[in-house]
Amino acid sequence: MTSSSANARKALSKIACNRLQKELLEWQVNPPAGFKHKVTDNLQRWVIEVIGAPGTLYANETYQLQVDFPEHYPMEAPQVIFLHPAPLHPHIYSNGHICLDILYDSWSPAMTVSSICISILSMLSSSTVKQRPEDNDRYVKNCRNGRSPKETRWWFHDDKVGSLGKLLGIDDHECDNVVIACITACSLKRMAFPINFLADHGYHVVAPDLRGYGDSDSPLSPRSYTAFHIVGDLIGIIDHFGQEKAFVVGADWAAVAGWHLSLLRPDRVLSSGEPGRAERAFARYDYLTVMKKFLLMTDRKMVAPPDMEIIDYLKTPWSVPSWIAEEELEVHADEFEESGFTGPLNYYRSMDLNWELRAPWQGSKITVPTKFIVRDKDIGFESLLINIL
């Protein structure tokens, strides 16, 4: 960002100010390891000191990140660049621009400055070579007029950073499958069943030994086994097979590795919830039948057996109960035929994201006097009653 464009920035919105003040307070209380915020009076621009993680190519090296926040942060991603001199890295240009998808296309309002910094440190820690991107000179030349990296149309098609074959004990061959089921296991024998099950169901299963186990390298220093290192290894596996994202399955320490990967790099992890799956299942029935299956259900468990969709499991009543008319069901069916099911289903799909966005209100209570009304015939009433009692 040039000085002229910096001066032309719009002031932060009230929402952005409140969010940044909360993040700043969190930094003062619990800053992410390896980072230090340089305190200034400018809330809209942060300068953060980055210290390379021990046991990596950048160990004890110090760099500076500059983070500029837009008017509508966090709905819009901040601009993040390295100040000169930028670290030598295959995804970092000499002008400080960073090729990292969460800063652009994969940005989510649930992300924070801390999550950005941790992702960048993970990116640095996973690198096995110190070099600039192949197109560095051309890219930097095109940015001479102070173009923001957010104006670049990034193409995240090749994230390979060095060779991971020996480090992770994996075969060096390409994968043509769209989805990888990445098994982060310490023992192939223990994970034989899930590996075979997933392979039989069409997944390309990658089963690396975590560093320190089996055929993988075993660095002597405990400093080489941090969450950043392990996450970097898993990112390297996903990159090695040319995939944008992967499922992660693991046990014991491998489960911990999967949790950290999901926490630090959610942009590289596939959710077990498949968008469009429910719509395809619903499409096997007419809209009136779908309404009857859900609105007139009597099974309070509402859990389908394995390998069966819930819509297939629910029974279609032969008759309509006295408390509702067939015409009412037809009205509901007509409405869904016009709008489809994707919108209503997306309320459920956004539950995890809503939970993340509500992080600043963790532990808060609703102080407005309220009443909760539920019918004793409602699905879930019995479990709700047990929780209350």
C-alpha positions in Angstrom: 0.0 0.0 0.0 1.4 3.4 -1.0 1.4 6.4 1.4 -1.2 8.1 -0.8 -3.5 5.1 -0.7 -3.0 4.7 3.0 -4.1 8.3 3.5 -7.1 7.7 1.4 -8.3 4.8 3.5 -11.8 5.1 5.0 -12.1 5.2 8.7 -13.0 2.0 10.5 -16.6 1.2 11.1 -18.0 0.9 14.6 -18.1 -2.9 14.2 -14.5 -3.0 13.0 -13.3 -0.8 15.9 -15.1 -2.9 18.5 -13.7 -6.1 17.0 -10.1 -4.8 16.8 -10.2 -3.5 20.4 -11.3 -7.0 21.5 -8.5 -8.5 19.5 -6.0 -6.0 20.8 -7.0 -6.8 24.4 -6.5 -10.5 23.7 -3.1 -9.8 22.3 -2.1 -8.0 25.5 -3.3 -10.8 27.7 -2.4 -13.9 25.5 -0.4 -13.1 22.4 0.4 -16.0 20.0 3.8 -17.5 20.6 6.5 -16.0 18.3 4.8 -12.7 17.8 4.9 -9.2 19.3 2.6 -6.3 18.6 4.3 -3.0 18.3 2.0 -0.6 20.2 1.0 2.6 18.4 -2.0 4.9 18.5 -3.1 3.7 15.0 -5.7 1.0 15.4 -6.1 0.7 11.7 -2.5 -0.4 11.1 -0.7 -2.9 13.2 3.0 -3.7 12.9 3.8 -7.2 14.3 7.2 -8.7 15.0 7.6 -12.3 13.8 10.2 -14.6 15.2 11.0 -17.8 13.3 10.1 -21.0 15.1 13.0 -23.1 16.6 14.1 -26.0 14.5 13.0 -24.4 11.2 14.9 -22.7 8.4 13.9 -19.4 9.9 14.8 -20.2 13.6 15.4 -17.0 15.6 15.2 -14.8 12.5 13.0 -11.7 13.0 10.7 -10.1 10.5 7.9 -7.5 10.6 4.3 -7.9 9.3 2.2 -4.8 8.5 -1.5 -5.4 8.8 -3.9 -2.7 7.4 -7.5 -3.1 8.3 -10.3 -2.0 5.9 -13.4 -0.1 6.9 -15.6 -3.2 7.1 -13.2 -5.6 8.9 -13.8 -8.5 9.7 -16.3 -8.9 6.8 -13.4 -7.9 4.5 -9.9 -9.3 4.8 -7.1 -7.0 6.0 -4.1 -6.3 3.8 -1.1 -8.2 5.2 2.5 -7.8 3.9 6.0 -8.3 5.2 8.0 -5.1 5.6 11.5 -5.1 4.1 13.4 -7.3 4.2 10.8 -10.1 3.6 11.8 -13.7 4.4 13.1 -15.8 1.6 10.2 -18.2 1.0 8.6 -19.8 -2.1 5.3 -18.0 -1.3 6.6 -14.6 -0.3 7.7 -12.0 -2.8 10.6 -9.7 -2.3 8.1 -6.7 -2.0 6.6 -8.4 1.0 3.4 -9.7 -0.7 2.3 -13.1 0.6 0.6 -15.8 -1.5 -1.6 -17.3 1.2 -5.3 -18.0 0.3 -6.8 -17.1 3.7 -5.6 -13.5 3.0 -7.8 -13.4 -0.1 -10.3 -15.9 -1.5 -10.5 -18.1 1.6 -10.9 -15.3 4.1 -13.6 -15.8 6.8 -14.9 -13.2 9.3 -14.3 -15.8 11.9 -10.5 -15.4 11.4 -8.5 -13.0 13.5 -5.0 -11.4 13.4 -3.8 -14.2 15.7 -5.1 -16.9 13.2 -3.4 -15.0 10.3 -0.1 -14.9 12.2 -0.2 -18.5 13.2 -1.0 -19.5 9.6 2.0 -17.5 8.3 4.3 -19.0 11.0 3.1 -22.4 10.0 3.8 -21.6 6.3 7.3 -20.5 7.2 7.9 -23.6 9.4 6.9 -26.0 6.7 9.3 -24.7 4.1 12.3 -26.9 3.3 14.0 -24.3 1.0 14.8 -20.6 1.2 14.0 -19.1 -2.2 11.7 -16.6 -3.9 8.7 -17.6 -6.0 9.7 -18.4 -9.6 7.8 -15.3 -10.9 9.2 -12.9 -8.3 10.9 -10.5 -10.6 7.9 -10.2 -13.0 5.4 -9.9 -10.2 7.4 -7.2 -8.3 7.9 -5.2 -11.5 4.1 -5.2 -12.1 3.6 -3.9 -8.6 5.9 -0.9 -8.8 3.0 1.5 -8.7 2.1 0.5 -5.2 -0.5 -2.1 -6.1 -2.0 -3.8 -3.1 -1.7 -7.6 -3.0 -5.5 -7.7 -2.6 -5.7 -6.4 -6.2 -3.8 -9.5 -7.5 -5.8 -12.4 -8.9 -3.9 -15.1 -7.0 -3.8 -18.6 -8.4 -3.4 -21.2 -5.7 -2.6 -24.1 -7.9 0.8 -25.1 -6.8 1.7 -24.9 -3.1 4.6 -27.4 -3.2 7.5 -26.3 -0.9 10.5 -28.6 -1.2 10.4 -32.4 -1.1 8.6 -34.2 1.7 9.2 -37.8 0.6 11.9 -38.7 3.1 10.7 -36.5 5.9 7.2 -38.0 6.0 7.7 -41.5 4.7 5.2 -41.2 1.8 5.3 -42.6 -1.7 6.2 -40.1 -4.5 3.3 -40.5 -6.9 0.5 -38.2 -8.1 -3.1 -38.5 -6.9 -5.9 -37.9 -9.4 -8.7 -38.0 -6.9 -10.5 -34.8 -5.9 -10.6 -35.7 -2.2 -7.8 -37.2 -0.1 -8.6 -38.9 3.2 -5.4 -38.1 5.0 -4.8 -40.6 7.8 -2.4 -39.1 10.3 -1.5 -42.3 12.2 1.5 -43.4 14.2 0.9 -47.0 13.3 -0.4 -48.4 10.0 -1.4 -51.7 11.7 -3.7 -49.9 14.2 -5.3 -47.8 11.5 -5.7 -50.7 9.0 -9.5 -50.9 9.3 -10.2 -47.2 8.6 -7.6 -47.1 5.9 -9.1 -50.1 4.1 -12.7 -48.9 4.7 -12.0 -45.5 3.2 -10.0 -46.9 0.3 -12.9 -49.3 -0.5 -15.3 -46.4 -0.6 -13.3 -44.5 -3.3 -10.9 -42.3 -1.3 -7.2 -42.0 -1.9 -5.8 -42.7 1.5 -2.5 -41.2 2.6 -1.1 -42.8 5.7 2.1 -41.1 6.8 3.9 -41.8 10.0 4.1 -38.6 12.1 7.6 -37.2 12.4 9.5 -39.3 14.9 7.6 -42.5 14.1 8.1 -45.4 11.6 9.7 -44.4 8.3 9.6 -40.6 9.0 12.6 -38.6 10.1 13.2 -38.3 13.9 14.7 -34.9 14.7 16.5 -35.0 18.1 15.4 -31.7 19.5 11.9 -31.5 21.2 11.6 -28.1 19.6 11.1 -29.8 16.3 7.8 -31.4 17.4 5.6 -28.3 18.0 2.1 -27.9 16.6 3.5 -25.6 13.9 5.9 -28.3 12.7 3.2 -31.0 12.6 0.7 -28.8 10.9 3.4 -27.8 8.4 4.0 -31.5 7.7 0.3 -32.1 7.0 0.1 -29.1 4.8 3.1 -30.5 2.9 1.3 -33.8 2.4 -1.8 -32.1 1.0 0.4 -30.0 -1.3 2.4 -33.0 -2.3 -0.6 -34.7 -3.8 -1.8 -31.5 -5.5 -5.0 -31.0 -3.4 -6.6 -27.9 -2.1 -8.1 -29.6 0.9 -8.3 -33.0 2.6 -10.2 -34.9 5.2 -8.2 -35.7 8.3 -8.6 -38.8 10.4 -6.3 -39.8 13.3 -5.9 -41.4 16.7 -4.0 -40.4 19.8 -1.2 -37.9 18.8 -2.5 -38.0 15.2 -5.9 -36.8 16.4 -4.1 -33.9 18.1 -2.4 -33.2 14.9 -5.7 -33.2 13.1 -7.2 -30.8 15.7 -4.3 -28.4 15.2 -4.6 -28.6 11.5 -8.3 -27.7 11.7 -7.6 -24.9 14.1 -4.6 -23.3 12.4 -5.4 -24.0 8.7 -9.2 -24.5 8.4 -8.9 -23.4 4.8 -7.1 -26.7 4.0 -9.5 -29.1 5.8 -12.6 -30.6 4.2 -15.7 -30.7 6.4 -17.5 -34.0 6.8 -20.7 -32.2 5.9 -21.1 -32.3 2.1 -23.0 -29.3 0.6 -25.6 -30.5 -1.8 -25.8 -34.0 -0.3 -29.1 -33.4 1.4 -30.6 -31.7 -1.6 -29.7 -34.7 -3.8 -31.3 -37.0 -1.3 -34.5 -34.9 -1.1 -34.8 -34.8 -4.8 -35.7 -38.5 -4.9 -39.1 -37.5 -3.5 -41.8 -34.9 -4.4 -42.1 -31.9 -2.1 -45.3 -33.0 -0.5 -43.7 -36.3 0.5 -40.7 -34.5 2.0 -43.1 -32.3 4.1 -45.0 -35.4 5.3 -41.8 -37.2 6.3 -40.5 -34.4 8.4 -43.6 -32.7 9.8 -45.5 -35.9 10.6 -42.6 -38.0 11.9 -43.1 -40.0 15.1 -39.5 -41.4 15.5 -38.0 -39.3 18.3 -34.5 -40.5 17.8 -34.3 -39.1 14.2 -31.0 -40.9 13.6 -30.6 -42.8 10.3 -28.6 -46.1 10.2 -25.2 -46.0 8.6 -25.1 -45.6 4.8 -28.7 -44.4 4.8 -29.9 -40.8 4.3 -32.3 -39.4 6.9 -34.9 -38.7 4.2 -34.8 -42.3 3.2 -35.1 -43.5 6.8 -38.1 -41.5 7.7 -41.4 -43.2 7.0 -44.2 -41.6 4.9 -47.4 -41.6 6.8 -50.4 -43.2 5.1 -52.8 -40.8 6.6 -52.8 -37.2 7.8 -53.4 -36.6 11.6 -56.4 -34.6 12.8 -54.3 -31.6 13.9 -53.2 -30.7 10.3 -55.0 -30.7 6.9 -53.6 -32.1 3.7 -54.1 -28.6 2.2 -51.7 -27.1 4.8 -49.0 -29.5 3.8 -49.6 -28.7 0.2 -49.1 -25.0 0.9 -45.7 -25.8 2.6 -44.7 -28.1 -0.3 -45.5 -25.3 -2.9 -43.4 -22.8 -1.0 -40.4 -25.2 -0.9 -40.9 -26.1 -4.5 -40.4 -22.4 -5.3 -37.5 -21.7 -3.1 -35.8 -25.1 -2.8 -34.2 -26.6 0.3 -30.7 -25.1 0.1 -31.6 -21.9 2.0 -33.2 -23.6 5.0 -30.4 -26.3 5.1 -27.7 -23.5 5.1 -29.0 -22.4 8.6 -27.7 -25.8 9.9 -24.5 -25.7 7.8 -23.6 -22.3 9.2 -23.9 -23.4 12.9 -20.2 -24.0 13.3 -19.4 -20.6 11.6 -21.9 -18.9 13.9 -20.2 -20.5 16.9 -16.9 -19.1 15.7 -18.2 -15.6 15.0 -19.8 -15.5 18.5 -16.4 -16.0 20.2 -16.3 -12.4 21.6 -19.6 -13.2 23.5 -18.3 -16.5 25.0 -19.8 -16.9 28.4 -22.2 -14.0 28.0 -25.8 -14.4 29.2 -29.1 -13.0 27.9 -30.3 -10.6 30.5 -33.6 -9.7 28.9 -36.4 -11.6 30.6 -37.6 -14.4 28.3 -39.9 -17.4 28.2 -39.2 -20.6 26.3 -42.3 -22.5 25.1 -42.1 -26.1 23.8 -44.8 -28.7 23.1 -44.5 -32.0 24.8 -44.9 -33.7 21.4 -42.0 -31.8 19.8 -39.1 -33.8 18.6 -36.3 -33.4 21.1 -38.6 -32.5 24.0 -37.6 -35.4 26.1 -33.8 -34.8 25.8 -34.4 -31.1 26.4 -36.4 -31.9 29.6 -33.5 -34.2 30.8 -31.0 -31.4 30.3 -33.1 -28.9 32.2 -33.7 -31.2 35.1 
